[in-house]
Amino acid sequence: MSDPQPGPRAPRPIVVFDGDCGLCNGFVAWLIRRDPDARFLIAGSAGEVGRAALTAMGLPHDVAQSTLVIALPEGPALKSDASLTVAAGLTRPWRALARVGFAVPRGVRDRAYDAIAARRPRRPAEDAACGTPPASLVTTWRERLATVADVTALEERPPRRP
């Protein structure tokens, strides 16, 4: 008897970020360093894939200029929900910190998120469609760039039921 073939891999969440934002680029670099299993893909909001992900989530394209967006099969996660969704998808201690963070009311979390976002450093990226990776992460960063097929896979997967 042969081993059963694994089913299709679940679509990976896509982190849509502002490639011209220093804080967003730093967050993506932080994520890549802590996500060795490549659970998350990335897409700059100015590129075709980022715009396609935002459209698939029913969001205006300019939303990612002021907030982090995670494109998920069940719909988008924005602002503090997006940050905590990423942390929850990682290993300890980030997953535990996400549980604590989700316990804080969303309004409180989002006010803190907005206060930080209002002070974020802007810097022109070589390619705002995919951001500016640190030299040590260029190869891994490019490997994590989402494709239009990844967006399509998110759209085709039925939402999870609670």
N, C-alpha and C positions, 0 to 999 in steps of 0.2 A: 504494500500500500504506500502510495506517495504522500508526501506532506501536502496539505492543502495550500493552495496559492493565496498569498495575502490579498485582501481586497484593495481597491484603489486607495491611495493615500488621501486623507482628508485635506481639503484645501487649506493652505496656510493663511493666517491673518496677514494683512498688508498694512504696514505702518506708513501712512501718507504724511509727509512732513514738508515744511518750507525749506527748500534747499538754500535759500539766502539767509536763513536764520542761524546764527552761531549757536544758540542754545539748542535748536532742533538738531543741527548737525552733531553737536556734542552728545545729545541723547541717543541718536542713532549709533554713534561710535560706542557709547556705553552699552547699548543693547547688543551689538554685534559681539563685543568682548564677553558678554555674559550669556550668550545664546549659542553655545557650541553645536547644538543639535539643529540649528537653523529652523526653529519653530516659527519665526517671523520673517517675512519678506519686507522689503522697503521700496518706496517709490517717492520721488520728489513730486510735489504738487504741481510743478510747472510743466511736467512732461506728459506724454500721451498716456502712460500707464497710470500715473497719479490722477489725471483728469478722468480717465475711464473708471477708476475705483470710486472716485467721488460721485460720478454720475450713477454708477451702479448702486451706491448707497443712498441716492436721492438727495445729494447735497450740492450746494452751489460750489463752483470751482474755487472761489475766493475764501472759503471757510478755512482752508489749511494755511492761509497766510497769518492766521491769528490763533490757531489751535491745532494740536496733534489729533489725527484721526486714525482709528484702527478700523479697517474694513474687515468685517466678520460675516460669516454666512447668515447669522441672525440679524445683522444690521450694524450700523456704525457705533463705535464708542468714541466719545469726544472728551476733550479737556481732561479733567482728573480721572474720569472713567477710563480714558485711553491709557494714561500713564499707569494706572493700577491694573488694567487688563494685561499690559505688558509684564509688569512685575509678577502678576499671578501666573503667567505662563512660563516663568523661569523657575530655577531651583531655590532652595533655601539660601540665604535668609529672605530673599525678595518675595517669595510666595507668602511667607508669614507676614511680612510688612504690608503686602497687598490686602490681606484679610483685615488687618488693623485699620488700614486706610479706608476700605469699603465700609467700615463701621461708622465712620464720620459722615454726617449728612452731606449729600451731594452739593447743596447750596454753599455750605461752608468750604468744602474742598474746592469748588469751582471759583469761589471768590479768591482764594489763595492762588489758584492756578492763574487767574486773570491778572492778579497783581504781579506775579512773576513774569508772565508773558508781556505785560506792558513795558517791562524794563529789559527785555531780551536784546542782545546785541544783533544788529543786522550787519551782514557782510556780503559782498557780491560773491557768488559761487562761480567757478569756471563753467559749470553746467547746473543751473538751478533745478533741472529735471531730475537730477540724482544727487545733488548736494556736493559737499567737499569732504572726502574721506581723509583722515590722517594718513600720512605716508605708510605707516605700518599696517594699515587696514585696507589699502586700495584693492588688493585681490579679493579678499573676503567680502568687502563692501559690494564690489561688482557682481560677485556670485550670488549675493542676496537680493539683487534688484529684481523686482517682480516683473512679470510680462503681462501682456493683455490676456494670454491664456490663463494665467493665475487669477485674474479678475473674473474671467468667464467661469472658471471653476467655482469661485465663491458664489456667483449668481445662480449657478445650476444646482448647487447643493441645497436640499430643503432645510429650512431653519430647524434648529434643535427645539424639541418640546420640553418644557420644564417637568 
